[in-house]
Amino acid sequence: MRNKTSPSEYLAFLSLKYEVDADEFFNALISAKNNRKSTCGNLSIECRDRQKKRIVLLITKGSKVVAQFPICEEFLLEQNNPIKTARKTDALARHPIKKNRESSSLQIKDLRVGMKKVNLKAEVLEIARPTLVFTRFGNYASVANALIADETGRIKLCLWNEQINSISVGDTVHIGNASTSSFRGERQLRIGKKGTLSKEGNLVTQTSA
């Protein structure tokens, strides 16, 4: 456990960082104490050891170790969820949680030219016929605009090379870490080299020209 950080603060920090519900997280910790293992969202929790009135919990995400620490069993017996209470205080302000509004999912009506790190879910309405262009890198690439929409509006999505044939009209797509620009007076969504494009759980591609 980090110095000068209470168990409730630290666990509240983890619940915020990994975007899990405070009540579900607290119940998963109790379940791990009683049953040795439990899960909460994308986190796995395991009771690794018991030391008198303390237990050692291991929290992992896939193959990555998130945290391992001892905690008093009394903490897990509290009637009011201490994690939920800690999340409502200012105590977490000193923790650098890698999360901001830009990373949350947006709607098309929210998009403005110049925005970055855009996450969006939409339906593919149209995909234009690809054209061959000569890029600034000195090579040729296929490019096509797709028209995507959600319940708030429509926007063109610029597709490159293998992206074009990887999605179809009618697909629901999830776009991550994209940016918005303007082309011939129209808003346009672009997926850069660090962006992602997926459809219903299947990763399509992460790169573009």
C-alpha positions in Angstrom: 0.0 0.0 0.0 1.3 3.4 -0.8 2.6 5.6 2.1 0.0 8.0 3.6 -2.8 6.5 1.5 -5.6 4.8 3.3 -7.0 1.5 2.0 -10.3 3.2 1.0 -8.4 5.9 -0.9 -6.2 3.4 -2.7 -9.0 1.1 -3.7 -11.1 4.1 -4.8 -8.2 5.2 -6.9 -8.0 1.8 -8.5 -11.8 1.7 -9.1 -11.6 5.0 -10.9 -8.5 4.2 -12.9 -9.9 0.9 -14.2 -13.5 2.2 -14.5 -15.3 -0.3 -12.2 -18.3 0.4 -10.1 -17.4 1.1 -6.4 -20.1 -1.3 -5.1 -19.2 -4.1 -7.5 -15.5 -3.7 -6.6 -16.2 -3.8 -2.9 -18.4 -6.9 -3.3 -15.7 -8.5 -5.5 -13.1 -8.0 -2.7 -15.4 -9.6 -0.2 -16.0 -12.5 -2.6 -12.2 -13.0 -3.0 -11.8 -13.1 0.7 -14.5 -15.8 1.1 -13.9 -17.8 -2.1 -10.2 -17.0 -2.8 -11.0 -15.6 -6.3 -13.4 -13.2 -8.0 -13.7 -10.8 -10.9 -14.9 -7.3 -11.4 -15.1 -5.8 -14.8 -11.8 -6.5 -16.5 -10.0 -7.1 -13.1 -9.3 -10.4 -11.5 -8.9 -10.5 -7.7 -7.3 -13.3 -5.7 -6.7 -13.8 -2.0 -3.1 -14.9 -1.9 -2.5 -15.2 1.8 -4.0 -14.8 5.3 -2.0 -13.1 8.1 -3.9 -13.2 11.4 -6.7 -10.6 10.8 -5.2 -9.5 7.5 -5.4 -10.9 4.0 -3.2 -10.3 1.0 -5.0 -9.4 -2.2 -3.7 -9.7 -5.7 -5.4 -7.7 -8.5 -4.6 -8.4 -12.1 -5.8 -7.2 -15.5 -5.1 -10.0 -18.0 -1.4 -10.9 -17.5 -0.6 -7.5 -15.9 -0.4 -7.1 -12.1 -2.4 -4.1 -11.0 -1.7 -4.3 -7.3 -0.8 -6.6 -4.4 -1.3 -5.5 -0.9 -2.4 -6.6 2.6 -5.7 -5.4 4.0 -7.5 -5.8 7.4 -10.5 -8.2 7.2 -12.4 -5.6 9.3 -12.3 -3.2 6.3 -14.4 -5.7 4.3 -16.9 -6.0 7.1 -17.9 -2.3 7.1 -21.6 -1.7 6.5 -21.1 1.4 4.4 -18.9 0.9 1.4 -15.7 2.8 2.3 -14.5 2.8 -1.4 -17.7 4.5 -2.5 -17.3 7.1 0.3 -13.7 7.8 -0.6 -14.6 8.4 -4.2 -16.8 11.3 -3.1 -14.0 13.1 -1.3 -11.2 15.3 -2.5 -8.6 12.9 -1.2 -8.0 11.4 -4.7 -7.0 14.8 -6.2 -3.3 14.0 -5.6 -3.5 10.7 -7.6 -2.6 11.1 -11.3 -5.5 9.1 -12.7 -5.0 8.6 -16.4 -8.5 9.5 -17.5 -10.1 12.6 -18.9 -13.2 13.7 -20.6 -11.6 13.4 -24.0 -11.2 9.6 -23.6 -14.9 9.1 -22.9 -17.3 8.2 -25.7 -18.8 11.1 -27.5 -21.8 11.6 -29.8 -21.5 13.0 -33.3 -23.3 16.2 -32.3 -20.4 16.9 -29.8 -17.7 16.8 -32.5 -15.9 20.0 -33.3 -13.1 20.6 -35.8 -9.7 20.2 -34.1 -10.8 17.7 -31.5 -8.4 14.8 -30.7 -8.6 11.5 -28.8 -12.2 11.1 -30.0 -14.0 7.9 -29.1 -17.2 7.2 -30.9 -19.8 4.5 -31.7 -21.8 4.7 -34.9 -23.5 2.9 -37.7 -22.0 2.7 -41.2 -24.6 4.1 -43.7 -22.5 4.4 -46.9 -19.0 3.7 -48.2 -17.9 5.6 -51.3 -15.9 4.0 -54.1 -12.2 4.1 -53.3 -9.8 6.4 -55.2 -6.1 6.1 -55.6 -4.0 9.0 -54.3 -0.3 9.8 -54.2 0.6 10.5 -50.5 3.2 12.8 -49.1 5.3 9.8 -48.2 5.9 9.1 -51.9 3.5 6.1 -52.4 0.0 5.4 -53.6 -2.8 4.6 -51.3 -6.5 3.9 -51.6 -8.8 6.3 -49.7 -12.6 6.3 -49.3 -15.1 8.2 -47.2 -17.7 6.4 -45.2 -20.8 8.1 -43.9 -21.5 7.1 -40.3 -24.3 8.1 -38.0 -25.6 7.9 -34.5 -28.9 9.2 -33.0 -27.5 12.7 -32.9 -26.1 13.2 -36.4 -23.9 12.1 -39.3 -20.2 12.6 -40.2 -17.8 11.4 -42.8 -15.1 9.0 -41.8 -11.9 8.8 -43.8 -10.8 5.2 -44.5 -7.4 4.1 -45.9 -6.3 1.0 -47.6 -7.3 -2.2 -45.7 -9.8 -0.2 -43.6 -12.0 0.2 -46.6 -12.9 -3.4 -47.1 -12.8 -4.3 -43.4 -16.2 -2.8 -42.6 -19.5 -2.8 -44.5 -22.7 -0.8 -44.7 -24.9 -1.7 -41.7 -22.0 -2.4 -39.3 -21.8 -0.8 -35.9 -18.3 0.5 -35.5 -16.3 1.7 -32.5 -13.7 4.4 -33.3 -11.0 5.2 -30.8 -8.4 7.9 -30.5 -9.5 9.7 -33.7 -9.4 13.4 -34.6 -11.8 15.7 -36.4 -10.8 18.0 -39.2 -12.4 20.0 -42.0 -12.2 19.1 -45.7 -14.0 21.3 -48.3 -16.0 22.9 -45.5 -17.2 19.6 -44.1 -16.4 18.0 -40.7 -14.5 14.8 -41.1 -13.3 12.1 -38.7 -9.8 10.7 -39.2 -8.2 7.6 -37.6 -4.5 8.3 -37.3 -1.7 5.8 -36.7 -2.6 5.6 -33.0 -6.3 5.3 -33.6 -8.5 2.2 -33.6 -11.4 1.0 -35.7 -13.5 -2.0 -34.6 -16.9 -3.5 -35.2 -18.8 -5.3 -32.5 -15.7 -6.6 -30.6 -13.6 -7.4 -33.7 -10.5 -5.2 -34.2 -10.3 -4.0 -37.8 -7.2 -2.0 -38.0 -5.1 0.5 -36.0 -3.1 2.2 -38.7 -3.8 4.4 -41.7 -1.8 6.3 -44.3 
